[in-house]
Amino acid sequence: MKLFIIPTPIGNLEDITLRCLRILKEVDIILAEDTRTTGNLLKHFSIDKKMISHHLHNEHKTVEQIAERIKNGETVALVSDAGTPSISDPGFLLVRECIKNGIEVECLPGATAFVPALVNSGLPNDRFCFEGFLPQKKGRKTKIESLKEEERTMIFYESPFRLVKALEEFALTFGTDRSASVSRELTKMFEETKRGTLAELIEYFSSKTVKGEIVIIVEGKKEN
């Protein structure tokens, strides 16, 4: 009668913890964002377990049923395709539903993309704000404008197809000389972290084809 939140590797499969593997073997059901992706992970570690699809498009419809199954005695693990569930991934609605029903929830420590990106950036990390993915269209400009006076280091997730656009939008609002860092393919063979001003990063990434998940770290506004 418990929900486990299980972080999975963001790239390198060696980053999964021994405890995560043990619990994945012990639970009754695994809720997976994409059963094919999680299936490959389970196969790699020789884990044979029933999976149920649980993603952004069906999460709001299934949380009550899943909570009921846990109340009836089943132990459930929730995983996303990569990283920690609920951090820019499905999970929040289920956690909230379980708490509302008095069901114990335990989140295991593990991989989250923004932590190594933040540390690698060399920008202040004693105080930061995590913004995740910006709106793709409606509200995007307003959201960036609302951060104009933010003094903490800012963290964003972005797709490789919108990377240069995002950097240009940041430069327009924060200034071209604002320091920033772009990390991609974290923990993978072609991992890269590029640091510089927003102007320098725009020039660098405009001249190449970018692949992989992106984390952008932007310096906060300096105090006057």
N, C-alpha and C positions, 0 to 999 in steps of 0.2 A: 504494500500500500504506500507507494512512494514514487515521485517523479525525479529522475536524475537528469540533469542538464550536462551533456557530455561534449566538451570541445574536441574537434577533430583537426588534424594537420591542415595548415594552409598551403602546403606544398610537399614538404619532405615528410614521408610517412614515419620516419624515425622520431618525429616530434610528439607522437601520441604517448601518453603516460601509461605505465603499467597498471595503474588503478583504473583508468578509463577502459583498458582492454578487459580487465577482470569484470567490471560491472556490465560491459556489453555482453559478456558471456553469461552473466547471471540473470539478467532481466528477462521478463516474459515477452515483451514487445519492444521493438525499436521504431520510433517515429523518425522518418527520414525526409529531408527536403526533396531529395531526388533519390529514389531507391536504386537507380543504376549506379550513381556515384558512391553511395554508401555500400552498395553491394560489392563494388570493387575493393573498398577498404576492408570489409568483413572477410572477403575471400583471401585477401593478402595475409590476414592474421588468422586464417582458418577458423572463423566464427560463423556458425550456422544458426541463424536466428530469424524469427518472423519479423517482417518489416511492414509498416503502414505508411503510405504517403502523407506527409504533413507539410504543407507549404503555404505561401502567402495567399494563394487563391482559394484555399479551402479551410484555412485555419479557423476563421470565424464560425464556420459551420460545424466543426468537429470537436471543439474544445469541451463542450458539455458531455459528449459521449465518452471522450477519453477520460475525463475526470470521473465519470461514473464507473468506468472499468477499473480505475485505480481504487476507488472506494470499495469495489467488490472484491478486492484482493490481489489485483495484478500489479506488478512492478514494471514501470515504463521508463525507457531512456529516450531522450530527445536529442537528435543530432542535426546539424545543418551540413551543407556541402563542404564547408571549410570554416574553421574558427569556432567561436563560441556562439551558440544559439542565443537569440534575442538582441545581439549586437549587429544591427543592420541586417538581421535575418529573422525568420519566424521564431516565435517562442514566447514573446511577452504575453499574448492573450491566454496561452495555456497556463503559464505560471500564475497569472492573475486569477484564473478560474480555479486552479488547484488551491491557492491560498484562501480564496473565498469559501471553498468547501472544506477547509481544515485539513487539507492533504499536505503532507510533508514534501518540501521541495529542496533538493540539494544540488547546487551547481559546483562541479569539479573545476579546479584550476587547469588552464591549458592555453592552447594557441589562440591569439587574437592579433590580427594583422597590424593594428595601429600602434601596439606597444613597441615592437622592434623598429618600426618606421620612425616613431617619435624619438627613441633613443639614438638611432643612427643619424637623425637630422642635425644633431649638434645644437639645436635651438633649445631655449629654456624649457624644462619639463617638470619644474616644481609646481606650476599651475598651468592647466591647459583646458580647452573645451573641445569636446568631440561632437562634430556636426554631421558625420556620416555622409550619406549621399544627398547632394543638393537636389531640389526639384528640377526635373528635366526641362520644363517649360514654364507653366504658370507659377509665379511666386519666386522664381529663381533669382531675378534681379533684386527683388525686395529683400530676400533672405541675405544675400551678400551685402547689400547696403546696411542691413541691421547690424552687421559685424564691423562696421567701419571704425568704431571706437573701442573695439575689443582689445584689451591689453594682454590677454592670455594667449599662449600659443594655440593655434587653431588646427584641427585635424579634419580632413575631408577624405571620403572615398570617391573614386571616379572611374569611369570606364576608359579604356585606352582611346576610344573614338572621340571622347569629349575632353581629353586631357588639355590640349592646346587651347581650346575654347575656354575652359575653366581658368587656366593660367592668365589668359587675356582679360577675362572678366575680373579676376582678382587684381591684376595690374591697374585696371581702370578705376577700381574702387580704393585699393590700398596704396597704390603708387608703384611704379616700375622698379624702384630701388628697394622694395621690401624683400627681406631675406626669406627663402623658402627651400623646401626639399621635396623631391619626388622619389618615392620608392616603388619598385615594381618587381613582380616575380619573386616576392620574398620567400626565402628558404629553398628556392629552386635553383637549378643549374645556372640560369642566366640572371640571377638576382642583380639588381642595379639600384643604387641610390645616387641621385644627382643633386648637388647642392648649389645654390647661387642666388642671385636676385631673381625676381619674377621675369625681368627682361631677359636675363641670361638663360633661364629655363625655357622661355618661349622660343628663343632662337635655337636652342639645342634640340628641343623635341619637334620643332617645325620641320627640321631637316631629316627626320628619320621615321620609319614605321614603328609604332609602339604597340607592344603586345603585353598581355597579362593584366592582372588586377593592380590597381593604382591606389597608393595612399599619398596624399599631398599634405605636407606640413607647412603652415604659414606662420611667420613670426607675428606676434601681436603688436599693436601700436605702442610705440615707446612713450613713456611718461614724459611730459614736458618739464 
